[in-house]
Amino acid sequence: MKYIDTKLKQLLVIVTLMVMTFIPSTSIAEEKKATKEALVEQLAKPENINAKRIPILVELVKLCWLKCPLEAELYGTEVLSLLKQYPDPVQETKLLVYLPRIYLDRGDTDTAFRMVEQGISVATKSNDDEGLALILYNKAIYYYKNDELVLALDIYQKLEATYKRSEDQQALGSVYNNLGNIQRKLGNNGSALEYYELAARLQQNNPRKTYYANTLMNIGDLYSNQGDYQQALYNINLGMEHLSATEAPLQFGEGLLRLANVYGRLGDIEKATNFFEQTQQISKENGYQRLLVTTYYYEIILALNLGDVDYAERAISNAKVNFSNKLPPYYHNALRFFESRLAAEHGNWQKAEELVQPLLDDKLYEQRFYRSLALSAHVVRIKEKLGKFEQANEILTDFFEQYRENVKANKLSLAQQYSELYKVREKERQIAVLQEQSAKQQVQALLDKQEKRQLIYLQVVLVILVIAALLFGFQRRKALQKEAALTKQLIEKKNQALADICHELRTPFSVLKLQIEALLYNIETDTELAHNRLYNKINELTTLITDIDQLAKADALVFDMDKQPTNVWQLLNESTSELEALFEEANLEFVVRNQLSESQMATVDYARIKQVVTNLLTNSLRYTDAPGKVAIAAQVIQGELVLTVDDSAPGVPSDQYSAIFERLFRVEKSRSRKTGGSGLGLSISKSLIELHGGQIAAKASHLGGLCITIRMPI
């Protein structure tokens, strides 16, 4: 007792400090409300039907189960119906984390247990360890509410180890709080207090103050059990400061019930009755049937202890009106006991005996709402009033024998445990002696075998080194072969490129030579026309050499890039407007779809991107048959600038879409002489776009020709 008082005083100091750090939860509640409204609005959209409704409804259950359980139950029922038609293990697991809590809080433990078992099955099959842990948490709550404490304790201890490994402080705090509850029920107040201390430390910074408040009120229950009712009121009220009837109605109602019980023990019947009524009102509004009936039961106990028969009758009548067969059996047993006590108060001893007899027949001596001593005293009083003194003596003897059997069983169990412990320790001592003897023998054996082991280790090391050397040689040879193959491939590509360049240069130089010879020998009569031809050919050569130079710089990664924030809407308009006359002259319809905003900016090299746009449009201009159509479009999609250039026939064979970006490649070489161009434009465009961190690709156009698409980050 002294230990518990000391620990409680220490914890009171900790709790006082924690309260100083309390943060009101109004803003959090408003945020959740807004989120709920957004989900309801989303649910009402016409496109969210069938399977699309499932994740929205699950989120609503998650948000509403604590604050508005009746509404959450409706959402959950709809989800369960939809899941039968559209299975979704992930969403089903998530639903069955929260939906069973509604039925547990209401006292419908059978429905809750079925859902928990269903959730465990779904989470196990889908390998959802996190969901499984949360559902097992619900199963532990079920066991606790049904007084199956050993089973609850086993689950909580496993969850404790799980949450320690995952470092989930919030979940660990809840586990410690529930372990404290179990220890308190078992009468281990010292252990209970230690768990509550651990829970309070972990929960003090949790935004959801319901957990912290519940722990504070549990500490208040410990004080109440010790008879320190004023301190109990202080702790319970401290917890109630963190709760509200709208945000956490169940926890708020349980806090009111705790206050009612403490004031009842203090003899302040007016306050106790007031808190009972408030608890009943919250229970009815939120469908908490178990809490409602529990409240009536504590009213009955208070009334019977006061000898207020009318008050007890009203409470029993209210309990029967709101009773449900889904409540655990001990609720039925307690109601029978209360009705028997009330009949005795009225002097109807025969009825009192009929009501209490089934409890005796089934040996239900110790239940949640009454103790064996109270039951035995009540039964003996009935038998004596009915003149059944022998039965009264038999009942006392039966109770005494039952008590002795329990004590004997406990002693026997302890003796067996101590005996097993002694046997284990004796075996451990004998094993230790044998191990010591064996260790001495092993040391000598190890000394004898040391040289052999060293030799074996040396041989193993040598074998490993030889294998490593062979593997290294093999890998080296393979790498050299691969390098040689790549070098050969590069040389071949280089030779091919040189041959293609020579081929491209030979034609304009031949034309130049012929024109110059014509002028030299006065063969050409129109000298002005000859000069214009020479000028055009020199321009073509200059363009070709410039293109080759740009590609070489791009390959060497020495391309000068001047990336600046640029108005891409303006860039596109300037690039297209410069070419409109050429398309008109070529009898081609030119369409510009600039879907960018006039203020759209991107970090690019203005000149290079303009060059790319010009290359793509002039490529379409050269290769599109007249009359035809060329279209360019620009837009921003998911943070990327997307440019597309489409043209009408002729198209490009699908097996050559990637090849058109190769250097000096032409789909039809005979046509290339007619249309002009060096065959380097698309290669240059590809290099420039990649230097901007983008991508360029070709595919068939809906206009019948080719579609080039560019994507690059803004």
C-alpha positions, 0 to 999 in steps of 0.5 A: 500500500505504501509503495502504491501511495508513493508511486501515485504521488510521483505520477501526480507530479508528472500528470500536473506537468503534462496538463500544462502542455495541453493543446486544445483540439478545436482546430483538429476537430474543425479540420476533421469536420471539413474533411468529412464534408469533403468526403460526403460531397465527393460521395455525391458525385455521379461518377463515384458509383459501385466500387469507386464508393468503397474507399470514400465510405471507408474513410468516412467510417474511419473519421466518424466511428468515434464522434458519430458512431450511428452515422459511421455504422450506416457507411460501414453497412454499405461498404460491406454490401459493396465488398460482396460484389467488388472484393477489395482486401485492402479496403476491407481490412481498413474497414474492419479496423474501425467498424468493430469498435462501434459494436464493441463500444455499443456492447454488441460483442457478438457482432464485433467478434464476427467482424474481428475474426473476418478482419483477421482472415482478410488481413492474413490472406493479404499479408497486411501486418499493420492492419492485422496488428490493429485488428488484434488490438480490437480482439484484445478489447473484446476479451477485456470487455468479456472479462477474459483477461488472460487472453486479452493480456496475451494479445496485448503483450504480443502487441507490445513487442510488435510496437516496440520493434516498429517504434509506434509510440502512440499504439504502444501507449494505448497498449500500456494503458490497456495492460494497466486496466487488466492489472487493475482488474486482477488486483495488481494495483502496483503493476497497473500504476507502472503501466499507466505511467508508461502510457501517460509519458507516451500519450502526453504529446499525442494530438488525439487527447482522448488516449491521454484523458483515458489514462488520467481517469484510469489513475483516478480509478486507482485512487477511488479503489484506495478510498482517496475519493478527493484525489480520484475526483481531481484526476478524473476531472483532469482527464475530462478537461481533454474531452468533449461530448461531440468529439469523443462521446464514449470517453466523455460518457465513461468519464461522467459515469466515473464521476457519478460513482465517486460522488455516490461513494462520497454520499453526494447523491444529487451530483451522482444522480446528475452525472448518471443522467448526463451519461444516459443522455449521451449513451442514448444519443450515440447508441452506446447500449452497453454504457447505458445499461451499465449506468442503470446498474450502478444506479441500482447498486447506489439505490439499493445501498441507500435503501431507496426502493423507488429509485432502485425500481426506476433504475431496474425498469429503465435497464430492462427497457434498454436491455439487449440479448447481445450483452455479455451473460454477466449483465443478465446475471446481474439483472437477476441478482438486482431484481432478487434484492428488490423483491427482498426489499419488498418482502417478497421472499419467494420471488427473491428466491426464484430469481436468485436460485439459477445463480446458485445452480450454475455456481455464478458466485462472482460476477462483474456487478456483484461479489460472492460475499454479497450474494451469499449474504443475500441468499442466506437472508432469503432462506432464513426468512422462508424458514429454510435454515438447513438450506441456508446452512448448506449454502454457507457450507457450499460457499465456504467449500468453494472458497477453500477449493479456490484457496487450495487450487491457488496454493496447489498451483503456486506449489506446482510452479515453485516445484517446477522452478526448483526442478528447472534450477536444479537441472540448470545447476547440473547442466552447469557442472557438466558444461564446466567439465565438458569445457575443460575437455574441449579446451584440451581437444581444441589445443590438439586440433588447433594445428589441424584447423590452421592447416585446413583454414590455410588450404581453404584460403588458398582455394578461395584465392585461386577461385577468386583469381580465376573468376577475376581473370574470366570477368576481366577477359569478358570485360575486355571482349565487351570493350573491344566489341564496343570499340569496333561498333564505335569505329564502324559508326564513325566510319559510316558517319564519315562516309555519310558526311562525305556523301552529303558534301560531295553533291553540293561541292560537285554543283559548286564546281560545275557552276564555277567552271561554267562561269570560268569558261563563259558557258553560263550566260546568266551570271546573276543566276549562277551567282545566286546558285553558288550563294545558295549552295554555300548556304547549304554547306554552311548549314550542314557543317553547322549541324555537324558541329552541333552534334559533335558538341552535344556528344562531347557534352560541351554544348553551350546552354543558356537556360533562363526563365523564358515565356514559352507562350511567347517563344511558340508564337514567335517561332510559328509566326515566322513560318506561316508564310512558308506554309502558305506558299507550300499550299499547306494548312498550318494550325497552331493550338497554343494552350499555354497561359500567356504568363507560362514560364519555363527554364530553357535555352530560348535559342535552342528550343526555338531551333527545335521548334523550327526544325520540327516544323520545317521537317513537316514542311519539306515532307508533307504533300500538298494540299496537306495540313501541319498542326502544332500544339502546346500544353502543360500536363502534370508539370511537364511542357508537352509539344506535339507536331502532327502532319498529314501524308505521307507517313513513316513506316512504324518500324522506322519511328526510332530510326528517324532520330539517327544522324543522316537518316532519311525514310526515302533517300531519293526524295531527300534530294528533292526536298532538301535537308541534311538529315540531321535536324531531328538528331539535333532536336533530340540532343537539345531536348535531352540536354534539357532533361526531356524526351522526344518520340515519334508515332503515327499522326491522326492526320495520316502522317507523322506525330512528333511529341516532346516532353520536358520539365518546366 
